[in-house]
Amino acid sequence: MAIDINEPAVLDSQIVEIEDMKAMLSCSRQGVTRAIHNFKIPQPMDSNGLKGTPRWTVGMMRKWNVFIGEKALEASIRHYEKTKKWRL
């Protein structure tokens, strides 16, 4: 079962292993790698998991989501200021 990073009871320090990430994204390990390269998820904090697998924390994922949201908002504002039109 995937970790719910939006659940307030889940601590920011909770470790997210590669298997958790695969479950959260509903993809394979290669899909996780693609998500990293496409900036959908952050780079792992280390590779100290079981057998040297990558790990993240819930806090990293939460901060990443806020960061991506802020970038999308900034892009929308720039577009609006440039065209005075909303783009959906």
Buried (B, 14 or more C-beta within 10 A) or exposed (E): EEBEBEEEEBEEEBBBBBBBBBBBBEBEEEBBEBBBEEEEBBEBBEEEBEEEBBBBBBBBBBEBBEEBEEEEEEEEEEEEEEEEEEEE
